[in-house]
Amino acid sequence: MEISVEQAGATGPEDVASRRGKATEEKSQEVPIASLLPGNSPRSDGLDTEHVARLAEMDTSFPPILVDQRTMRVIDGMHRLMAAFVRGHETIAVNFFYGTTEDAFLCAVQANVTHGLPLSQADRRAAAARIISSHPQMSDRAIARASGLGAKTVAAIRRRSSDVVLLQARVGRDGKVRPLSSEAGRRRAAELIVERPEASLREVARLAGISPATVSDVRRRLEAGEAPVTEREKPSATGVASALPSPVVRPKGERRMRLVQADPSSVLKKLLRDPSLRHKEEGRILLRLLQQNAVGMQQSSELTAVVPPHCGALVVTLARQYAETWLEFAQKIDEQLQSTRTAAVGE
């Protein structure tokens, strides 16, 4: 059974992280204290030893702490963990969190703001700045609620931040996506629908930064053989073209769609000849990753046959995580291109 973090008692009904990460709480698990690691805490001063001592002296059991399942790092409950250690306990009750490192930090901030030892004002401001960088799509009010600050304070921190990226939408405190411009979001949604036809409307909406209703309209237009962007949503500036290829829709009744695109091997060869990539260490790392991915795709049919049934679920999980990472990487590159084009048009 999977429940949101808010249902685990760490946050309120408008918690944003609970919609992104997941925690299990059908039954908390007793985990050896020695197997747990300190997490990336929003507290700049570290643990409060006096608070640990007060907890250790209390004649009550502790609520389960929250731990990142992938890294075994504590997201919320380091003071409880140390108090249990002082009491001489060898295990502690744990709820596991499933999500990204960024979402784990967001959850940690929310938890420390809503219960336990309060965060200092400086720590809240630092946490808000980091959340703005890792979750730029969140609205000022949503970040304010997560960090325990005012919306005006968060807006001021965002204006001063050097990591602010150009976005097409933001997510409010209620979790709803409100697009600033739907043209790029529609094209991104079209790409995702083509690549992941089994994805739900809400999943595509979250990744594309538009509303589920807009995703539904994009899907309907693709199935009808129409462009994902309506005439009134196309950019008025001349010379601005989308970097996304146009999807080709199969006859009605066939759900899967493919992108019209160049042969991957020829694209890879072109990148391998580019000196701006070859002469930088980071560029060479990227080229090696692309080469390895190309080899894996060429052998995918043979590789699927060697996966034993007892490893199938694990391989599926890893493959999907890698695919999600590549999608996020592609989205960041696309956002950079969109930003560059917008700046060029404005000059």
DALINLIN-V559435 format. One record per helix or strand of 3 or more residues. SS is the DSSP state (~ for helix, > for strand). FROM is the first residue (numbers start at 0). TO is the last residue. If there is no record, write none. Layout:
ss=[SS	SS]
from=[FROM	FROM]
to=[TO	TO]
//
This chain:
ss=[~	~	>	~	~	>	>	~	>	~	~	~	~	>	>	~	~	~	~	~	~	~	~	~]
from=[4	16	28	32	48	64	72	77	90	100	120	139	150	168	176	181	200	211	230	263	274	280	299	308]
to=[7	19	31	34	56	67	75	85	97	113	133	146	159	170	178	194	207	222	232	271	277	297	304	345]
//
